[in-house]
Amino acid sequence: MKKIPARNPRSGRIDHEVENWPAARLAALASELREAQAAWRQQGLQRRGEVLLAWRDQLRRHSEPIAAALTEDTGRRLLSRFEAQKPISLIDHWLQQAPALLADECGASAMAPGIDWRHIKVPYPLVGVISPWNFPLTLASLDAIPALLAGCAVIVKPSEVTSRFVEPLRESIAAVPELAAVFRFVTGNSSAGIGLIDAVDAICFTGSVATGRKVGEHAARRFIPAFLELGGKDAAIVTASAELSNAVRAIARSAFGATGQACQSLERVYVARERHDEFVRSLVACAKDIKFNDADLDHGHIGPLIFAPQARKIEQQLEDAAARGAKIHCGGSIENRSGGAWCRPTVLSEVDHDMRIMREETFGPLVTVTPFDSIRQAITFANASDYGLSAAVFAATREEAETVAAALEVGAISINDAGLTIAANDVEKDSFRLSGMGGSRMGPSGMSRFVRKRALLYQTAAAASIDSMREGQSF
């Protein structure tokens, strides 16, 4: 089996390699899991829950090696420890939600008196999950865990950029044989991704719009559902009444935290003109206090750019912005530190919507600040994007914030904070525009999207005869 070289983001060195699963091997694995899925579904939710609880115990035992591998993958320790704990919290959450979401439903038809109905929830036999390089375990778990509890078998392929964690995670799964029969992690590049789509009954993908479009098109040719969570160019609106210190605190955390490598990172900020200059000064001061963790993984706020080509994309956006007259207040360049690519928190002003940095997803610790003269103008600015993932609104009152939020073409809006969907995974939200399609991975839809409803319809009276179809009758 061919090997794919893996780069350490802190040193820039190729120090690992992962297997690239061929289509034939993926097809064989899919056949194996499909056979096991029938028993997995038939044994019922209670037993599936018990198996997931056993895996939860194994995840706790393996948390340190999993987190260590994620740290090697991403160059950051705190967030890697968070990722290692995420499947544990998701198992607890979905065990509470699953009984109500998966229960059969019944009722009587309102359109056809005398007909009763019952819905049976039928899981897709085999679900594929493709997770990205920024939060490979967290985003895989958000899809895989509810699918498993729903009765599906699951194959996960994380990005080849961040796949080191797969080995210790496989050990945790192998320790629970009933789970290992229906849940596997594979590795590989885009060819393995295509092979996975060809092998499954539904596909979940998190990543770029360009790749998501290919995934959706390939899934459509197979007539299987595709649940796509794609990019963003999230905007924040800071009204004249907002508490500025709170806005700066939240926006800095969102824009610069995780080195800006999160789909819901704020990348554009629109501030009431009378507060603009003060806001920029405060945000720049905050940005300058943020430290790299290059010298010591246990100190500093942000790590390196995980994916090497991302550094050049950021440079190109900055070059274009500077050439068009943007003002860079801090940061503004890629630094090579011991071989890794690092980007200091960057604040830009005097930008316009023709610049690449205002139109393209950046996925780095960069944020632009633009003044507005009216709320209508702020809304127009914020909606001037092909994306519609999420946004933030800062205002003195809930009523003012809700008025602004109601006009934003995005799926989730944090009020007086940013990125609240990170914590509130139980709140359903959709992606607008190019930011995604398919059922939400948040809230009840996170599980219900993995089952189809089979309707049983009961006639409570005598069945109609062929004479009911005789012409000449009145209705």
C-alpha positions, -999 to 999 in steps of 0.1 A, spaced: 0 0 0 13 34 -10 25 58 18 18 95 20 44 117 37 32 138 66 48 172 76 53 183 112 38 219 113 62 231 140 94 220 123 83 218 87 100 184 85 86 153 69 87 130 99 58 106 94 38 87 67 3 74 65 -12 47 43 -32 56 12 -61 32 11 -69 20 -24 -105 18 -36 -105 -20 -36 -95 -22 0 -121 4 9 -148 -16 -9 -138 -48 9 -140 -29 43 -174 -15 33 -187 -50 26 -174 -62 60 -191 -33 78 -224 -36 60 -226 -73 70 -220 -64 106 -244 -34 106 -275 -55 104 -268 -70 138 -257 -36 151 -291 -22 142 -311 -51 154 -296 -53 189 -313 -20 197 -304 14 210 -298 3 246 -271 -22 236 -255 3 212 -254 28 240 -237 3 262 -211 -3 236 -205 34 231 -201 37 269 -174 10 268 -156 30 241 -159 61 262 -140 43 290 -113 33 264 -111 69 251 -103 80 287 -76 54 289 -61 64 256 -66 101 259 -29 110 264 -15 92 233 -44 105 212 -38 141 224 -1 136 219 -6 125 183 -30 154 176 -4 177 190 21 164 165 -5 168 138 -15 204 146 13 220 166 -9 229 196 -14 211 229 -44 227 247 -67 223 217 -54 188 211 -64 178 247 -98 194 241 -102 173 209 -93 141 228 -121 148 252 -147 158 226 -159 123 217 -164 116 254 -187 145 258 -206 138 226 -213 102 236 -228 115 269 -249 141 250 -263 118 223 -271 90 248 -295 114 264 -310 126 231 -312 94 211 -342 77 228 -366 105 218 -351 111 184 -350 74 173 -384 63 188 -411 53 164 -438 78 158 -475 72 152 -507 92 145 -538 96 123 -539 112 89 -555 146 89 -561 144 51 -575 109 49 -598 100 79 -596 64 89 -560 60 80 -535 56 109 -498 57 104 -466 47 121 -430 58 113 -401 34 117 -367 50 118 -344 32 93 -306 40 95 -284 43 65 -264 11 65 -230 26 60 -220 63 65 -187 78 54 -171 108 71 -143 129 57 -129 153 83 -105 183 77 -71 190 90 -79 218 115 -100 198 140 -98 162 126 -111 143 156 -137 168 168 -153 172 134 -152 134 127 -169 128 161 -197 152 154 -208 130 125 -197 96 135 -211 93 171 -248 101 163 -246 79 132 -234 49 153 -261 54 179 -287 57 151 -277 22 140 -253 29 111 -219 15 105 -193 43 100 -160 47 81 -140 79 88 -112 93 67 -95 123 82 -73 146 61 -40 131 52 -24 163 66 -34 153 102 -38 115 105 -12 106 131 -40 104 158 -57 75 139 -33 49 152 -39 55 190 -76 60 182 -78 27 165 -64 10 196 -92 25 216 -118 12 191 -102 -23 189 -105 -26 226 -143 -27 221 -149 -56 195 -186 -49 190 -178 -13 180 -148 -23 159 -171 -44 138 -190 -14 126 -166 16 131 -132 21 114 -108 48 106 -89 48 73 -63 71 59 -54 85 25 -57 115 1 -83 125 -24 -83 92 -41 -92 74 -9 -119 100 -4 -134 92 -38 -132 55 -30 -150 61 3 -179 80 -14 -182 51 -39 -185 26 -10 -210 42 14 -247 51 15 -243 86 28 -213 109 31 -204 137 56 -178 161 45 -162 191 63 -137 213 43 -134 238 15 -161 248 -9 -140 236 -39 -136 201 -25 -171 201 -11 -185 207 -45 -166 177 -59 -179 156 -30 -215 167 -36 -213 161 -73 -198 126 -68 -225 118 -43 -252 130 -65 -241 107 -93 -246 78 -68 -279 92 -55 -266 92 -20 -271 122 4 -242 145 11 -240 165 43 -215 193 36 -201 218 61 -179 241 41 -161 274 44 -169 308 58 -160 344 57 -177 353 90 -184 389 98 -191 408 131 -211 439 134 -202 462 163 -229 488 168 -224 523 184 -240 511 216 -219 480 221 -196 475 250 -163 479 232 -141 460 256 -164 429 254 -165 431 216 -127 433 213 -122 404 237 -146 381 218 -135 391 184 -98 387 192 -104 352 206 -124 342 175 -102 358 149 -68 348 164 -76 317 185 -66 284 169 -44 305 147 -76 315 128 -78 280 115 -115 274 122 -144 277 98 -163 300 122 -133 323 128 -143 360 124 -125 374 94 -144 407 88 -155 433 114 -178 462 107 -178 489 134 -199 521 138 -178 549 125 -177 568 158 -163 538 175 -140 526 147 -107 542 156 -110 533 193 -119 497 183 -89 493 160 -65 506 187 -79 482 213 -79 452 189 -43 459 177 -31 462 213 -48 428 221 -33 412 190 2 424 199 0 407 233 -7 373 217 23 349 218 34 319 197 39 286 214 70 279 194 95 279 222 73 259 246 41 241 238 28 249 273 32 286 269 17 310 243 -16 314 227 -14 302 191 5 276 171 18 273 136 -1 272 103 -10 235 101 -12 232 63 19 245 45 1 258 13 -21 280 35 9 302 42 12 312 6 -25 318 3 -23 342 32 7 360 17 -11 364 -16 -42 380 2 -19 403 21 1 413 -10 -32 421 -29 -46 441 0 -14 462 5 -12 469 -33 -48 481 -32 -42 505 -3 -50 485 28 -33 495 61 -17 468 81 -16 477 118 2 446 131 14 413 119 12 411 81 38 385 72 46 348 74 75 339 96 97 308 92 105 297 128 126 265 130 111 254 97 75 259 105 52 286 90 39 310 116 17 341 112 13 367 139 -22 381 145 -29 407 118 -53 436 118 -60 455 86 -81 486 79 -88 508 49 -100 477 30 -127 474 3 -148 444 -9 -128 441 -41 -98 429 -22 -92 391 -21 -89 393 17 -125 405 18 -139 379 -6 -119 347 0 -117 326 31 -84 333 48 -82 305 74 -54 323 93 -51 349 122 -62 379 100 -91 402 105 -102 433 86 -120 463 102 -143 486 83 -164 516 95 -201 519 87 -224 549 88 -257 531 93 -270 497 103 -284 492 68 -249 498 54 -234 474 80 -258 447 70 -251 452 33 -214 449 40 -218 418 61 -239 401 34 -215 410 6 -201 374 6 -206 341 -11 -205 324 23 -232 322 50 -218 301 78 -221 323 109 -216 358 122 -217 379 154 -235 411 165 -225 433 194 -251 458 208 -263 472 241 -297 454 240 -310 421 229 -337 438 208 -311 459 189 -289 429 182 -319 408 171 -329 434 146 -295 433 130 -292 395 132 -326 390 114 -312 406 83 -279 386 81 -278 358 55 -260 332 77 -269 301 97 -259 311 132 -254 344 149 -237 349 182 -250 379 202 -224 398 222 -199 370 217 -184 350 189 -184 314 177 -209 301 203 -218 271 181 -184 257 192 -199 251 227 -236 248 219 -235 218 197 -271 210 207 -284 241 190 -295 233 154 -284 257 127 -281 255 89 -254 267 66 -264 294 40 -251 300 5 -218 283 -3 -211 274 34 -229 240 31 -259 219 24 -278 190 39 -290 184 74 -273 203 102 -248 184 124 -260 205 153 -291 199 174 -316 171 167 -308 170 130 -273 158 140 -288 124 145 -321 124 126 -303 130 93 -289 95 95 -323 78 95 -350 76 70 -387 73 79 -405 42 67 -443 48 69 -467 20 78 -503 31 69 -532 13 85 -567 13 70 -592 12 99 -623 7 77 -630 -17 49 -608 -12 18 -624 6 -11 -634 -16 -41 -627 -9 -78 -661 6 -80 -647 37 -62 -629 44 -95 -659 42 -117 -663 73 -139 -693 95 -136 -692 98 -98 -691 131 -80 -667 138 -52 
